[in-house]
Amino acid sequence: MKALISDISGGKAGRAMIAMVKKTALATLGGLGLRDKELSLCLIDDEGIRALNKKYRGKDKSTDVLSFCMADEVLLGDVVISIERARAQAEEAGCGLDEEMARLVIHGVLHLVGFDHVKGGHQARKMKIKEAELYGLLRKSWLISG
């Protein structure tokens, strides 16, 4: 398992956040039984994720997380997370930024392995259950406290 983290958020992510994101990504891959896979994560600001969302999804608005799947045997793909959006969502939810970042890492990785919630229904329920399972794994491992 390997997780490469890039911080292009303009200083919004510190060393502790980058380390936590990496540990979360590795634990998520392990929890999914993907020990032979690699993952790239990019921490970005709202302006940057908005530009990506517009370019690749045709939506001219900021979002919290985007996933870009790779057609590769080893590299799963890229997960891009807006630190600013995560911080706002953590405040709205009354949780810590580390908890929200962990949730977004899990969410993004699940998209890379085929989970989807966009159309709702059974697929959305399956994704929500798997997110809760992986989040619980992180709590058991003491990677997050929430």
Steps between C-alpha positions, in 0.01 A plus 500: 500500500618845422343845531662808352376831642536832318419825678414782262259667741711810543609409853155402628615146589774455754734207555268338754207514255709353220618216727144428616370495141772257399430267795127517424558418135720202585252372760217537247692304236577233760137489613394440141759224457692705243848444637653484150360839389627856494308820540569867439334766718510871434407761761382814326314826560142583394609689191702205374230239561241725339713519185535120494130450562418734209753342264422134568137502618363814336399641842621853567499474878723390783465150641661308783657202323560380144622157392678421175529128428801365311491205262806350663564170679683663791399868515135539606488868414494847648289640782489880520372661822424865566640591841281812514182306423596230751558764769159659435325161503674404826371820660147436366505142631658596833792262456876536470674570172687168530167314516364678193822446306489128588140483378598666172799271447278195551231645273746578223666158515163325490420685177827372355402139569155534346267620775254771398230703674402747230188317382395407855323176579678173569843621382486802732404278795785258421746788490373648827533163675855451371595855603374434854689170514828660393447799730450256787827328405679834527350564844608154617853570375499833688565689176199720572313573819147573378 
